[in-house]
């Protein structure tokens, strides 16, 4: 191997020198990525107007206007890279979602994958950049990073099939695997660095299934398993995140063994908690641990024959001329190769620097890291560094007379005691999800709560779409209040006797009670009684 800079660049970043043994894994991953993108946009279709529409909870227009007032023309676009600068009205928001859904379906069908990945990335980044609190999740950054790198990973062409003539570049394959590795490893590191006693004393999972953001009915049953099981899962979690994932860098048999360890683990997490598309994305990236020889070895004969036919029908890979000092043919190819090299190396540096800083606090240059932050393609990860102690639920209540209060029913988060917590991931109810975070803090930290109160006083139809029903369909309420409950899973005995999945206790008034006066003004008639929790 000639390791001069031009030869090294071709080896790592040029498709003809790519990984020819990952064609089926690439095909499977990109199809899964299309499905995940579709779930992300599909979940926004009915939510986006209520979340960031002109009369939504956190209007994108107000946010972008504030950014524009603070920054210059080019600085504001870099700070908030979104198509919504042109328009953030209902039509533009709907178009963003439908364009993303259409592109993700075409990606799923393997039609012009690079073009569809570009559309999906731009549309999702446009939402994330303008959604403020509603896009502060690590899962959003994971999807944007995987989607951006996948542009360089995917084969070119309108109908590329398996893309045998254009294997994935080694750099793009490595960066996708590197993201998969960091999601696990950094989550393990933050658990140790946080100093949370629950991880140290193996009690972190004792109430995890109950206290997580949006639990499932399967999690209800798992919660009632004995302590030794939960302690064992703590040990297994730390072992997997800090140890098992290093098998990625070992020879082929170890990688495949790693796949069969992490895949059932992710399926278990999916069944016991609703984390939107996060676990589905990690599951899909795990497929890249496999190679064509293994995939062909486990497929049914008829599928195996179809894939072999696809291999043979693709054009023979074109080899670049080798040798010291050889030049890339054509200025366009030269520019593309160098641009992709710079971008992928930039991402690798930003992600590696953040990991090193997390562990060692080494003073590395931060400008390349900060420059990429608005695009969310080089992120730090770290899930469940500190476990939640107690489950609290916010409830909005309305009244027309100040005496009788009626609760607004939620679509997804726990509320009715006799309703089992459903499984709906990869669908992501961002409003319900954010209210879980708000319940752990103060209303002053989460403007979405008071903004929702204001919208409910006027029966705003877009915000009401975020709820399961409107108990004041005939007449808007005169007063709105927000109360806080503490929830617990019922015991097995309580479930058998009463049929209830939950029990709860009122904590108190969480946010100011608002009233709309006869002249249309909004006033506070009662201040909250709930004290901020740790």
C-alpha positions as CSV (number, residue, x, y, z in Angstrom):
1,X,0.0,0.0,0.0
2,X,1.3,3.4,-1.0
3,X,0.7,5.7,2.0
4,X,1.5,9.0,0.3
5,X,-1.3,11.6,1.1
6,X,-3.0,11.2,-2.3
7,X,-3.1,7.4,-2.0
8,X,-4.2,7.5,1.6
9,X,-7.1,9.8,0.7
10,X,-8.2,7.5,-2.1
11,X,-8.0,4.5,0.2
12,X,-10.1,5.9,2.9
13,X,-12.5,8.3,1.1
14,X,-12.8,7.0,-2.6
15,X,-15.6,4.5,-3.4
16,X,-13.5,2.3,-5.7
17,X,-11.2,1.6,-2.8
18,X,-14.1,1.2,-0.3
19,X,-15.5,-1.7,1.6
20,X,-16.8,-4.2,-1.0
21,X,-18.0,-6.7,1.7
22,X,-20.7,-4.5,3.2
23,X,-23.1,-4.1,0.3
24,X,-26.0,-6.0,1.9
25,X,-25.4,-4.4,5.3
26,X,-25.4,-1.0,3.6
27,X,-28.6,-1.8,1.7
28,X,-30.3,-2.9,5.0
29,X,-29.1,0.1,7.0
30,X,-30.2,2.6,4.4
31,X,-33.7,1.1,4.1
32,X,-34.0,1.2,7.9
33,X,-32.8,4.8,7.9
34,X,-35.5,5.7,5.4
35,X,-38.1,4.1,7.8
36,X,-36.7,6.0,10.8
37,X,-36.7,9.3,8.9
38,X,-40.3,8.6,7.9
39,X,-41.4,8.0,11.5
40,X,-39.7,11.3,12.5
41,X,-41.6,13.3,9.9
42,X,-44.8,11.4,10.3
43,X,-44.9,12.2,14.0
44,X,-44.5,15.9,13.2
45,X,-47.4,16.2,10.7
46,X,-50.0,16.6,13.4
47,X,-47.8,18.2,15.9
48,X,-45.6,20.8,14.2
49,X,-48.2,23.5,14.0
50,X,-49.1,23.2,17.7
51,X,-45.4,23.1,18.7
52,X,-43.9,25.9,16.6
53,X,-46.6,27.2,14.3
54,X,-47.7,30.9,14.4
55,X,-50.2,30.2,17.2
56,X,-48.2,27.3,18.6
57,X,-46.5,26.9,22.0
58,X,-43.1,28.1,20.9
59,X,-43.6,29.9,17.5
60,X,-40.7,29.5,15.2
61,X,-41.3,33.0,13.7
62,X,-40.8,34.7,17.1
63,X,-37.6,32.7,17.7
64,X,-36.1,33.4,14.3
65,X,-37.0,37.1,14.6
66,X,-35.1,37.2,17.9
67,X,-32.1,35.5,16.3
68,X,-32.2,37.9,13.3
69,X,-32.2,40.9,15.7
70,X,-29.0,39.6,17.4
71,X,-27.0,38.4,14.5
72,X,-26.1,39.4,11.0
73,X,-27.5,37.9,7.8
74,X,-24.9,35.1,7.4
75,X,-24.3,34.6,11.2
76,X,-28.0,34.0,11.8
77,X,-28.2,31.3,9.0
78,X,-25.2,29.5,10.4
79,X,-26.6,29.8,14.0
80,X,-30.1,28.5,12.9
81,X,-29.7,26.7,9.6
82,X,-33.4,26.3,8.5
83,X,-35.5,26.7,5.5
84,X,-38.1,28.4,7.8
85,X,-36.2,31.7,7.3
86,X,-38.2,32.1,4.1
87,X,-41.5,31.3,5.8
88,X,-42.7,29.6,9.0
89,X,-46.4,29.7,8.4
90,X,-48.7,26.6,8.5
91,X,-48.2,25.9,4.7
92,X,-44.4,26.0,5.1
93,X,-44.4,23.8,8.2
94,X,-46.7,21.2,6.5
95,X,-44.6,21.3,3.3
96,X,-41.5,20.5,5.4
97,X,-43.1,17.4,6.9
98,X,-44.6,16.1,3.7
99,X,-41.4,16.7,1.7
100,X,-39.5,14.8,4.4
101,X,-42.0,11.9,4.4
102,X,-42.0,11.6,0.6
103,X,-38.1,11.7,0.5
104,X,-37.9,9.1,3.3
105,X,-40.3,6.8,1.4
106,X,-38.2,7.1,-1.8
107,X,-35.1,6.3,0.3
108,X,-36.9,3.3,1.7
109,X,-37.5,2.2,-1.9
110,X,-33.9,2.8,-2.8
111,X,-34.7,5.5,-5.4
112,X,-31.9,8.1,-5.7
113,X,-30.6,7.5,-2.1
114,X,-28.2,10.4,-2.0
115,X,-30.7,12.9,-3.2
116,X,-33.3,11.6,-0.8
117,X,-30.8,11.7,2.1
118,X,-30.1,15.3,1.3
119,X,-33.8,16.3,1.3
120,X,-34.4,14.4,4.6
121,X,-31.4,16.0,6.3
122,X,-32.3,19.5,5.2
123,X,-36.0,19.2,6.2
124,X,-35.2,17.6,9.6
125,X,-32.4,20.1,10.3
126,X,-34.9,22.9,9.4
127,X,-37.3,21.7,12.0
128,X,-34.7,21.0,14.7
129,X,-33.0,24.4,14.2
130,X,-36.3,26.3,14.8
131,X,-38.0,24.0,17.4
132,X,-36.1,25.3,20.4
133,X,-37.1,23.2,23.5
134,X,-38.9,20.7,21.3
135,X,-35.7,19.5,19.6
136,X,-33.3,19.3,22.6
137,X,-33.1,15.5,22.5
138,X,-30.0,13.5,21.8
139,X,-32.0,11.3,19.4
140,X,-32.4,14.3,17.0
141,X,-28.7,14.8,16.9
142,X,-28.1,11.1,16.4
143,X,-30.5,11.0,13.4
144,X,-28.9,14.2,11.8
145,X,-25.4,12.8,12.3
146,X,-26.3,9.4,10.8
147,X,-28.2,11.0,8.0
148,X,-25.4,13.4,7.1
149,X,-22.6,10.7,7.1
150,X,-25.0,8.3,5.1
151,X,-24.9,10.7,2.2
152,X,-21.2,9.7,1.7
153,X,-22.0,6.1,2.6
154,X,-24.9,5.6,0.1
155,X,-24.3,4.6,-3.5
156,X,-24.9,7.2,-6.3
157,X,-27.5,6.8,-9.0
158,X,-31.3,6.8,-9.4
159,X,-31.7,3.0,-9.0
160,X,-28.4,1.8,-7.6
161,X,-29.5,-1.6,-6.3
162,X,-26.8,-3.0,-4.0
163,X,-24.3,-0.5,-5.5
164,X,-21.6,-3.1,-6.2
165,X,-19.8,-0.7,-8.6
166,X,-19.7,1.9,-5.8
167,X,-18.9,0.3,-2.4
168,X,-19.1,2.5,0.6
169,X,-16.0,4.5,1.4
170,X,-14.0,3.2,4.4
171,X,-14.2,6.6,6.1
172,X,-18.0,6.8,6.0
173,X,-18.4,3.2,7.2
174,X,-16.0,3.9,10.0
175,X,-17.8,7.1,11.1
176,X,-21.2,5.4,11.2
177,X,-19.7,2.6,13.3
178,X,-17.9,5.3,15.4
179,X,-21.2,7.0,16.1
180,X,-22.7,3.7,17.1
181,X,-19.8,3.0,19.4
182,X,-19.9,6.4,21.0
183,X,-23.6,6.2,21.8
184,X,-22.9,3.2,23.9
185,X,-19.5,4.1,25.3
186,X,-20.1,7.7,26.2
187,X,-23.4,6.7,27.9
188,X,-21.3,4.3,30.1
189,X,-18.7,7.0,30.8
190,X,-21.2,9.6,31.9
191,X,-22.7,7.1,34.3
192,X,-19.3,6.7,36.0
193,X,-18.4,10.4,35.9
194,X,-21.8,11.6,37.2
195,X,-21.2,10.1,40.7
196,X,-24.8,8.9,40.9
197,X,-25.0,6.5,43.8
198,X,-27.7,4.4,42.1
199,X,-25.2,3.2,39.5
200,X,-22.5,2.6,42.1
201,X,-24.8,0.5,44.4
202,X,-26.6,-1.3,41.6
203,X,-30.1,0.2,42.3
204,X,-30.4,2.3,39.1
205,X,-32.9,-0.1,37.5
206,X,-35.1,-0.8,40.5
207,X,-37.6,1.9,39.5
208,X,-36.3,2.7,36.0
209,X,-39.3,1.2,34.1
210,X,-41.7,3.3,36.2
211,X,-39.9,6.6,36.2
212,X,-38.6,6.9,32.6
213,X,-40.2,9.4,30.3
214,X,-42.9,7.3,28.6
215,X,-43.1,3.7,29.9
216,X,-44.8,0.7,28.4
217,X,-47.1,-2.0,29.7
218,X,-44.3,-4.6,29.3
219,X,-42.1,-2.3,31.5
220,X,-44.8,-2.5,34.1
221,X,-44.4,-6.3,34.3
222,X,-40.5,-6.1,34.2
223,X,-40.6,-3.5,37.1
224,X,-42.1,-6.2,39.4
225,X,-39.2,-8.7,38.9
226,X,-37.0,-9.1,42.0
227,X,-34.1,-6.9,42.9
228,X,-31.5,-9.4,41.8
229,X,-32.8,-9.0,38.2
230,X,-32.6,-5.3,38.3
231,X,-29.1,-5.3,39.9
232,X,-28.0,-7.8,37.2
233,X,-29.2,-5.4,34.4
234,X,-27.2,-2.6,36.0
235,X,-24.1,-4.7,35.8
236,X,-25.0,-5.8,32.2
237,X,-25.6,-2.2,31.1
238,X,-22.2,-1.0,32.4
239,X,-20.5,-4.1,30.9
240,X,-22.1,-3.6,27.5
241,X,-21.5,0.1,27.3
242,X,-18.0,0.1,28.6
243,X,-16.7,-3.2,27.5
244,X,-18.7,-5.3,25.0
245,X,-18.9,-2.5,22.3
246,X,-15.1,-2.5,22.0
247,X,-15.6,-5.8,20.1
248,X,-16.3,-3.5,17.1
249,X,-12.6,-3.0,16.7
250,X,-11.7,-6.8,17.0
251,X,-11.6,-9.3,14.2
252,X,-14.7,-10.4,12.2
253,X,-16.0,-13.1,14.6
254,X,-15.9,-10.8,17.5
255,X,-17.9,-8.1,15.6
256,X,-20.6,-10.6,14.7
257,X,-20.7,-11.9,18.3
258,X,-21.1,-8.2,19.4
259,X,-24.1,-7.9,17.0
260,X,-25.9,-10.8,18.6
261,X,-25.3,-9.3,22.1
262,X,-26.4,-5.7,21.4
263,X,-29.4,-6.5,19.1
264,X,-31.5,-8.4,21.7
265,X,-30.5,-5.7,24.2
266,X,-31.9,-3.0,22.0
267,X,-35.1,-5.0,21.3
268,X,-35.6,-5.4,25.1
269,X,-35.2,-1.6,25.6
270,X,-37.7,-0.9,22.8
271,X,-40.3,-3.2,24.4
272,X,-39.9,-1.7,27.9
273,X,-39.7,2.0,27.2
274,X,-40.8,4.5,24.5
275,X,-37.7,6.4,23.4
276,X,-39.0,7.4,20.0
277,X,-36.7,6.4,17.1
278,X,-33.5,6.4,19.2
279,X,-33.2,2.7,19.8
280,X,-34.4,1.9,16.3
281,X,-31.5,4.0,14.9
282,X,-28.9,2.3,17.2
283,X,-30.4,-1.1,16.2
284,X,-30.1,-0.2,12.5
285,X,-26.5,1.0,12.9
286,X,-25.7,-2.3,14.5
287,X,-26.3,-4.0,11.2
288,X,-23.1,-2.5,10.0
289,X,-21.2,-4.9,12.2
290,X,-22.2,-7.7,9.7
291,X,-20.7,-8.4,6.3
292,X,-22.0,-9.9,3.0
293,X,-20.5,-13.4,3.7
294,X,-22.4,-13.6,7.0
295,X,-25.7,-12.2,5.7
296,X,-25.7,-14.5,2.6
297,X,-24.9,-17.4,4.9
298,X,-28.1,-17.0,7.0
299,X,-30.6,-16.0,4.3
300,X,-33.1,-18.5,2.8
301,X,-32.0,-19.9,-0.5
302,X,-34.4,-18.0,-2.7
303,X,-33.3,-14.7,-1.2
304,X,-29.7,-15.7,-1.4
305,X,-30.1,-16.3,-5.1
306,X,-31.7,-13.0,-5.7
307,X,-28.9,-11.2,-3.9
308,X,-26.3,-13.1,-5.9
309,X,-28.1,-12.1,-9.1
310,X,-28.0,-8.5,-8.0
311,X,-24.3,-8.8,-7.3
312,X,-23.7,-10.2,-10.8
313,X,-26.0,-7.7,-12.5
314,X,-24.1,-4.7,-11.2
315,X,-21.2,-3.3,-13.1
316,X,-17.7,-4.3,-12.2
317,X,-16.1,-1.9,-9.8
318,X,-13.9,0.7,-11.5
319,X,-10.4,0.7,-10.1
320,X,-8.5,3.9,-10.0
321,X,-5.0,3.8,-11.3
322,X,-2.6,3.2,-8.4
323,X,1.0,3.9,-7.8
324,X,3.0,6.7,-6.2
325,X,2.1,10.2,-7.5
326,X,-1.0,9.0,-9.4
327,X,-3.6,11.7,-10.0
328,X,-7.4,11.7,-9.8
329,X,-9.0,12.0,-13.1
330,X,-11.1,15.1,-13.7
331,X,-11.4,18.2,-11.6
332,X,-14.9,17.5,-10.5
333,X,-14.0,14.1,-9.1
334,X,-11.0,15.7,-7.5
335,X,-13.1,18.4,-5.8
336,X,-15.7,15.9,-4.6
337,X,-13.1,13.6,-3.1
338,X,-11.4,16.4,-1.3
339,X,-14.6,18.0,-0.1
340,X,-15.8,14.7,1.4
341,X,-12.4,14.1,2.9
342,X,-12.4,17.5,4.7
343,X,-16.0,17.1,6.0
344,X,-15.6,13.5,7.3
345,X,-12.2,14.3,8.9
346,X,-13.8,17.4,10.5
347,X,-16.6,15.2,12.0
348,X,-14.1,12.7,13.1
349,X,-12.0,15.3,14.9
350,X,-15.0,17.0,16.5
351,X,-16.4,13.8,17.9
352,X,-13.0,12.4,19.0
353,X,-12.0,15.7,20.7
354,X,-15.3,15.7,22.6
355,X,-14.8,12.1,23.8
356,X,-11.2,12.8,24.9
357,X,-12.3,16.0,26.7
358,X,-15.0,14.1,28.5
359,X,-12.6,11.6,29.9
360,X,-9.4,13.5,30.3
361,X,-10.4,17.3,30.2
362,X,-7.4,17.7,27.8
363,X,-7.3,21.3,26.3
364,X,-7.9,20.5,22.7
365,X,-8.8,23.1,20.0
366,X,-12.6,23.7,20.2
367,X,-13.3,26.0,17.3
368,X,-13.9,23.1,14.8
369,X,-16.3,21.6,17.4
370,X,-18.2,24.8,18.0
371,X,-18.5,25.5,14.3
372,X,-20.4,22.3,13.7
373,X,-22.8,22.6,16.7
374,X,-25.7,24.2,14.8
375,X,-25.8,21.3,12.4
376,X,-25.9,18.6,15.1
377,X,-23.7,16.2,13.1
378,X,-20.9,15.9,15.6
379,X,-22.5,15.4,19.0
380,X,-21.7,14.2,22.5
381,X,-23.9,11.4,23.9
382,X,-24.6,10.2,27.4
383,X,-27.9,8.6,28.3
384,X,-29.1,8.2,31.9
385,X,-26.1,9.7,33.7
386,X,-28.3,10.3,36.7
387,X,-31.5,8.2,37.3
388,X,-34.8,9.9,37.9
389,X,-36.1,9.5,41.5
390,X,-39.8,9.6,41.3
391,X,-42.4,9.9,38.5
392,X,-44.3,13.2,38.3
393,X,-47.0,14.1,35.8
394,X,-48.2,17.5,34.8
395,X,-52.0,17.9,34.1
396,X,-53.7,20.9,32.5
397,X,-57.2,21.6,33.9
398,X,-59.8,24.1,32.7
399,X,-62.9,25.6,34.3
400,X,-65.7,27.9,33.3
401,X,-66.7,28.9,36.8
402,X,-63.6,28.5,38.9
403,X,-65.2,25.7,40.9
404,X,-65.4,22.6,38.7
405,X,-62.1,21.7,37.0
406,X,-61.9,19.3,34.0
407,X,-58.6,17.7,32.9
408,X,-57.4,17.9,29.3
409,X,-56.7,14.2,28.3
410,X,-53.2,13.5,26.9
411,X,-52.6,11.2,23.9
412,X,-49.6,9.3,25.1
413,X,-48.3,10.1,28.6
414,X,-49.7,8.4,31.7
415,X,-52.9,10.0,33.0
416,X,-55.8,7.6,33.5
417,X,-55.1,5.1,36.2
418,X,-56.8,2.2,34.4
419,X,-55.0,2.6,31.1
420,X,-52.0,0.5,30.4
421,X,-49.0,2.5,29.2
422,X,-48.9,1.8,25.4
423,X,-46.0,1.0,23.0
424,X,-45.9,3.6,20.2
425,X,-42.2,4.1,19.4
426,X,-40.7,5.1,17.0
427,X,-43.5,7.7,17.0
428,X,-42.4,10.7,19.0
429,X,-44.9,12.8,20.9
430,X,-42.7,15.8,21.6
431,X,-45.2,17.7,23.7
432,X,-45.9,14.8,26.1
433,X,-42.1,14.1,26.2
434,X,-41.2,17.7,27.2
435,X,-43.8,17.7,29.9
436,X,-42.0,14.8,31.6
437,X,-38.8,17.0,31.7
438,X,-40.8,20.0,32.9
439,X,-42.3,17.9,35.8
440,X,-38.8,17.4,37.2
441,X,-38.1,21.2,37.4
442,X,-39.8,24.5,37.9
443,X,-42.4,26.1,35.6
444,X,-40.0,29.1,35.3
445,X,-37.5,26.9,33.5
446,X,-40.1,25.6,31.0
447,X,-42.0,28.3,29.2
448,X,-44.0,25.7,27.3
449,X,-46.2,25.1,30.3
450,X,-47.4,28.7,30.7
451,X,-47.6,29.2,26.9
452,X,-49.8,26.2,26.7
453,X,-52.1,27.6,29.4
454,X,-52.4,30.8,27.4
455,X,-53.3,28.9,24.2
456,X,-55.9,26.8,25.9
457,X,-57.7,29.9,27.2
458,X,-58.5,30.7,23.6
459,X,-59.2,27.2,22.4
460,X,-56.3,27.3,20.0
461,X,-57.0,24.5,17.5
462,X,-53.4,23.7,16.7
463,X,-52.4,23.3,20.4
464,X,-55.5,21.3,21.1
465,X,-54.4,18.8,18.4
466,X,-51.6,17.9,20.9
467,X,-54.3,16.6,23.3
468,X,-56.5,13.6,22.9
469,X,-59.7,15.7,23.2
470,X,-61.0,19.1,24.0
471,X,-63.4,19.1,27.1
472,X,-64.3,22.7,26.3
473,X,-65.3,22.3,22.6
474,X,-68.5,24.4,23.1
475,X,-67.0,27.3,25.0
476,X,-63.4,28.2,25.8
477,X,-62.5,27.9,29.6
478,X,-62.3,31.0,31.7
479,X,-59.5,29.7,33.8
480,X,-56.6,27.2,33.3
481,X,-54.5,25.7,36.0
482,X,-51.7,23.1,36.0
483,X,-51.4,20.6,38.8
484,X,-48.7,18.1,39.5
485,X,-49.2,14.5,40.5
486,X,-46.8,11.8,41.6
487,X,-47.4,8.4,40.0
488,X,-46.4,4.9,40.9
489,X,-47.0,1.5,39.2
490,X,-49.6,-0.5,41.2
491,X,-48.4,-3.7,42.7
492,X,-49.4,-7.1,41.3
493,X,-52.0,-7.5,44.0
494,X,-53.5,-4.1,43.4
495,X,-53.6,-4.8,39.7
496,X,-55.5,-8.1,40.3
497,X,-58.0,-6.5,42.7
498,X,-58.7,-3.2,41.0
499,X,-57.5,-3.5,37.4
500,X,-55.5,-0.3,37.8
501,X,-52.0,0.1,36.3
502,X,-51.2,3.3,38.2
503,X,-51.9,5.0,41.5
504,X,-51.2,8.6,42.1
505,X,-51.1,11.4,44.7
506,X,-51.7,15.1,44.2
507,X,-48.5,17.2,44.9
508,X,-50.0,20.6,44.3
509,X,-50.4,23.5,41.9
510,X,-47.4,23.5,39.6
511,X,-47.7,26.8,37.6
512,X,-49.7,30.0,38.0
513,X,-53.5,29.7,37.4
514,X,-54.5,32.0,34.6
515,X,-57.9,33.7,33.9
516,X,-59.1,35.5,30.9
517,X,-61.1,38.6,31.9
518,X,-64.1,39.9,30.1
519,X,-62.0,42.5,28.2
520,X,-59.6,39.7,26.9
521,X,-56.7,40.3,29.3
522,X,-55.0,37.4,31.0
523,X,-54.3,37.6,34.7
524,X,-52.7,35.4,37.4
525,X,-55.3,34.5,40.1
526,X,-53.2,32.0,42.0
527,X,-49.5,31.3,42.3
528,X,-48.0,27.7,42.4
529,X,-47.5,25.8,45.7
530,X,-45.1,23.1,44.4
531,X,-41.5,23.5,45.4
532,X,-38.8,22.7,42.8
533,X,-37.5,19.2,43.1
534,X,-33.9,18.0,43.0
